[in-house]
Amino acid sequence: MTQWIRACLMAVTLIVVSIGVGSAQDMGLITGSEKGTYYQFGLNLQALAKSKGIDLTAYPSKGSIENIYSVYQRPGIQLGIVQSDVLAFVARVQSDPALKQIARKTKMVFPLYNEEVHVLGRPDVVDFDDLANRRVAIGREGSGNYLTARLLFKVSEITPREMIAIDTEEALAELKAGRIDAMFYVAGAPVKLFSEQVAVADGLHLISITNKSATEFYPTAEISAGTYAWQAESVSTIAVKAVLMSFNYRLRDCDRVGRLAQVLSDGLDWLVKNGHPKWKSVDLAYPLKGWEQYDCVQRYLGKPVPAAAREVRGVVNPVMDAIKGMLSD
């Protein structure tokens, strides 16, 4: 009996300790792959927050769609970094009850940086429109790559012969072997995978995206010549904005999120100097169409949300029509 009581007390002690550890953690931020920019941004924010007395923990994840759900549902996660078109997917689709519930509570903390849409392909693929009737790797299902690629094909009315849902490393291997014609990778340039694992001898090139339907609803971008050792010329493409987001249903987290936003805003120079190179391109005041900044953030910053950043109702947006169409496929 004594041993049983001792075992029970030990179990209770472990539970109490685990609860104590959890409660000591002020905030959680869900990011992305440990090798990706999202996670590095998370670690940078974690370091900045710690210097200001905020216990922020950055967690890796499988991508933007997981992050939306984690912030909505996972205890201890108040913040996430996602692609802006994934945010649009959740916020604008009203035909699904679960998404509708999430949409009402989705809020932007800050826009971050542009992630260039890389389409790497074989020499006979001249531009984005030439992907019609081709075999294209679009990223694993549920990833930001996957959603962006699907949206682009829907909006542009370009129909590949096959869209293959595999991760980027596998896609690159398939591309080098000639079993696919092109692959998508949405990430801030330079992409480590392309810098380290692509060479001139592979005979691959970045494919331009100048399709009018795509450039109307995504920011245009340029991947400068020499961004990659094997890239001789500049390439026109589009970009997806990375966004720091939260949900406004947890009243107890309002002040935490607002305080962290203030720390980020005040510490941006420190992040530029000490963090990932992409911090240099962060514009916290960028007017991201269709999104309201979290009122808890506005309160701490002492600034109203810019009118340009509010949702424009009644405007036809083919990107959102494409998203709705995806749900009914």
Helices and strands as residue ranges (DSSP letters): H 2-24, E 27-30, H 37-51, E 56-59, H 64-73, E 79-83, H 84-92, H 97-105, E 106-121, G 128-131, E 135-137, H 144-156, E 162-164, H 168-176, E 182-187, H 192-197, G 200-202, E 205-206, H 212-217, E 220-223, E 235-247, G 251-253, H 254-266, H 268-274, G 277-281, H 295-301, G 307-309, H 318-328
